[in-house]
Amino acid sequence: MATTKRVRHVLGISGGKDSAALAIYMKNNYPELDIEYYTADTGKELEETYQLIRNLEVYLGKRIIKLKAFDDSVETPFDHKMKTLGGFLPSTKNRWCTKTLKLDVFEEFVGDDPVISYVGIRGDEDREGYISNKSTIQSIYPFRQNIWSADLVRKILDNTKINDRLAWAEENIDSEKLLRYLEVLGRPIDNIFLTDKGKLDQLINLGIEDYNKLALHVAKRENYPIGGMDGTFPLIGNNDILVLKDIFALLEDSGVGIPAYYKDIEFEVDGETATYNRSRSGCYFCFFQQKIEWVWLLEQHPELFAEASAYERGDFSWSQDESLEQLSRPERVLEIKREYIKRQKRLKNQKKFKSSKLMDILMENPEEEIGCASCFI
């Protein structure tokens, strides 16, 4: 990259399991990288989130940088911003909380420096998360087989650049598999006989390290931040694919521990027992919460539930179709729990039920997939 600035390596800690596990993974496997760990505090996080960050700092032996919007305000960042908007609260259609309190402070933190941002999206997830519009910020996904972002993959597979890719292969691929490599690289994507995913899979199957070297070559040609690194990029030889069970193992084996809000808590309805927990980090009143999570908050943190309820007004409720006052009525709580138990049974019968964790139950249903990855990963 045409710059004299040092390339920075950053990793955001949301307070969730995946970003915490990624911090542990990077320290264990790539200690040579000088990673800046940061977290963006809204002032409305659960205490369990702050405890996880403290535990991580002990394990990492490094301070996690605390980013805070409106740092000179006497109010929490959330309350300060809400007042500047005349009391207008965020929703799924207007996520000013994420933009102002998470993303804007991150982009201010990195400025115009070339940055490699490590993102904790697992190998069993099919999503990208937050992608900055700034060309100086590049995302890397160490838990996935393909560690590169979708925008770089498109450039790797660009039909107009086939000759460049072939020339690179002739210079860098071992002779015993060169012909096959040239065959795969030389076939243009037409979305009939060959899709971009099909071509990508073929390249990866020929060897992940060769594919990573090709990706690095393209990233340098396209002036991605990684091109300005001194020395080699250590993840080039990464063959790991980490899924949910690996994340929990990293947290437990390190002693950092699984965030306390993931702990299964048993409840009983009509003689049937089930467990619930909180599925995510982020603000305790997050509008992406499911009904059962609001019940969890009501029963496990009644004081926070009351604070969340106090934000509601006649024309707005966190849960959209009902107020928290309505949701907290005993008969409604029982109804939500009954429906949750029914849903667990349906998933078990469909043989899709892989985890007792609420996050993973919810993620089985596409329309309920988490919408704000920058807060929850």
MOPE-V858346 format. One line per field, one symbol per residue. psi: psi as a letter, one per 40 degrees, with the letter a starting at -180 (. if undefined). burial: b if it has 9 or more other ideal C-beta (glycine too) atoms within 8 Angstrom, else e. A space follows every 10 residues. Layout:
BEGIN
psi=???
burial=???
END
This chain:
BEGIN
psi=hgieihhihi hhheeidddd dddddddddf eehghhhiih heefiidddd dddddddddd fihhhhhhif deieiidddd dddeefehii idegfddddd eddddddddd beihhhhhhf hieeigidah hieheehhhi gdeidheiid ddddddehde eddddddddd dehiddeddd dddddehihe ecdhiddddd dddddehddd dddddddddd defiddeeih aiheedehei hhaddddddd dddeedihhd eehhhiihhf eiiiiiiiei aaiefheeii dddddddddd gddddddddd diadehidec eiiddddehd dddddddddd ddddddddde feheiehddd ddeehdeeih egddde.
burial=beeeeebbbb bbbbbbbbbb bbbbbbbeee eeeebbbbbb bbbebbebbb bbbebbbebb eeebbebbbb eeeebebbbb bbbeeeeeee beeebbbbbb bbbbbbbebb eebbbbbbbb bbbeeeeebe bbeeebbbbb bbbbebbbbe ebbbbbbeee bbeebbebbb ebbeeebbee bbebbeeebe eeebebeebb ebbbebebbb bbbbbbbbbb eeebbbbbbe eeeebbebee ebbbebbbeb beeeebbbbb bbebbebebe eeebbbbbbb bbbbbbbbbb bbbbbbbbee beebbebbbe bbeeeebbbe ebbbeebbee ebbbebbbbb bebbeebeee eebeeebbbb bbbeeeeebb ebbbbbb
END
